[in-house]
Amino acid sequence: MVNADLIKQCQMGDLNSFSELYHLYKKKALGTAYLISNRKGIAEDIVQESFIECYKRIQTIKNPDAFEAWFYKILVRTGWRMVKNHNYFLLMGNQTMEVLNAMDFNSEFDNSETNLVVHEALAQLSLPLKTVVILYYFNDMTIEEISKVLGCFPGTVKSRLYNARIKLHDVFNENELNRSADNIFFTKRKEYGFDGNA
C-alpha cells in the first residue's frame, strides 16, 4: 500500500512526489496493461494515459488509503477503452517473448514456455473475465478490492473468477499444456473457495 503522505504531497502539486509515485507503480501498471492488451505499444499507451489521468484527478481522492483501487480503476478502464478502440484481437505477437522476459511479473513464471502458455490462455478470455484474473492472480488483490476497481459487487467478481477458471482449465486440458501454467491458476491462491476443485 502506498504511503498516505506521498498521496497528500501529490495532491498539493509536488512533482517530485508524483515522480516517486510513478516509479512505485510503473512496472506493475505496465504488466497489468500488457496482460489486458497483449500488445507492448498499447500497454505503454495505457500506462501513459492512466498516469496523465491520475495526475489530473489526484486531488479528487478524499481518502489517500484508497489510492491503489482508484488508480487501478483508471488503468483498467483506460485499458478496456484502448483495446476496444484499436480493435485488436488480443492474439500472440512476435514481441511477446521480449515483453514477458523484461517484466519478471511473477516469480512463478519460471520459464518462457510457461509465460507463453499463460498468455495464450488469457487471450482466449473476454476482457471482463481476463481483468479479474489479472487483478486477482497477478496483482494479488482481494475480491473486495477488485469489486471497488471494477465498480461491481463482490459476488460478480467471484462469478467471473469462477467462470474464468473453468475456461482456463478447459484450455489447459484441451491443449495438454504444461502443469506449471495450470498451477498458477489452480493452486496459487485458495481463499474464497478457489482451490482448483470448482
GIPEUR-V669142 format. One line per field, one symbol per residue. ss: DSSP state (H for helix, E for strand, C for the rest). psi: psi as a letter, one per 20 degrees, with the letter a starting at -180 (. if undefined). A space follows every 10 residues. Layout:
ss=???
psi=???
This chain:
ss=CCCHHHHHHH HCCCHHHHHH HHHHHHHHHH HHHHHHHCCH HHHHHHHHHH HHHHHHHHHH CCCHHHHHHH HHHHHHHHHH HHHHHHCCCC CCCCCHHHHH HHHCCCCCCC CHHHHHHHHH HHCCCCHHHH HHHHHHHHCC CCHHHHHHHH CCCHHHHHHH HHHHHHHHHH HHHHCCCCHH HHHHHHCCCC HHHCCCCC
psi=pqphhggghh hjjohhhhgg gghhigghgg gghghghkpg gggggggghg hghgghjhii phohijgggg ghgggghggg ghgghikqjl rprhiggggg hhhlhpiini rhgggggghh ghiiqrgggg ghgghghhjk qrggghhggi lrqhhggggg gghghggggg ggggjlrqhh ghhhiiigpj rkjmjij.
